[in-house]
Amino acid sequence: MKIAVISDIHGNVLALEAVLADLKTEAPDLIVNLGDCVSGPLWPEETATILRDTGWQTVRGNHDRVLIETPVGKMGPTDAFAAERLSSVNLAWLKTTEPTIRITDEIFLCHGRPDNDDIYLTEKIEGPKGHMPDEDTILEAVQGIDSEIICCGHTHIPRLIRLEATGQMILNPGSVGLPSYQDDHPSRHKMEVGSPHARYAIMTKTGTTWNFLQKSLTYDWDAASDEAKKNNRPGWARSLKHGFYGPLS
């Protein structure tokens, strides 16, 4: 069994196309999407059209939820840009996404934590940056989830964590479309992976053993950066071009 895990595309259709091309070579048995599909100053409608046609099982990310539930006038600029450009058919598709998905008894999918799409599972914010939480913190967050593998996104930082107490594996594939960002929740911080590559992960089961591969792909990030700049989002433009968001101010 070979499963591709993607997350946090954020409307970056160029990065998504690079992942799709790589998936043809990998030929997984299943592809799953952990959410935050279209929000961002890039190509939300084009991205949604591709994702709708794939038929992938897709988790509803926190930004997807905002697009579904929040009036445009109350959205921030990242979500509003997408909302103003999504067709009714693609918004209807976004509404079919699910808060969590259990593929099998072995594999559980969520966006942030299993109980909250807007809280990090694989990062803890202390000061201006995130770092990996201790095991007790993660155990508390996944309490009640007995799956051997838990896949999550939201942080944009690739991680593979084995919980010693339970033997469970926590996989975060990183972000397909946005390698760094700045946020004010739960306090002001930035998340940076440090290079502009499109990222996703492959899980392969042989017998009773799972192996994990984190993939980083080159694509035309200059064009993505230019699109963000054209749409008056210089922070996104720097992130897409360099993988760093820039200093907090």
Secondary structure, DSSP 4 states (H G I P E B T S, - for coil): -EEEEE---TT-HHHHHHHHHHHHHH--SEEEE-S--S-SSS-HHHHHHHHHHHT-EEB--HHHHHHHHS-GGGS-HHHHHHHTT--HHHHHHHTT-BS-EESSSSEEE-SSBTTBTTS-SS-EEETTEEEPPPHHHHHHHTTT---SEEE--SS---EEEE-TTT--EEEE---SS-SEEEE-SSSSEEEE-SS--EEEEEEEEETTEEEEEEEEE---HHHHHHHHHHTT-HHHHHHHHHS------
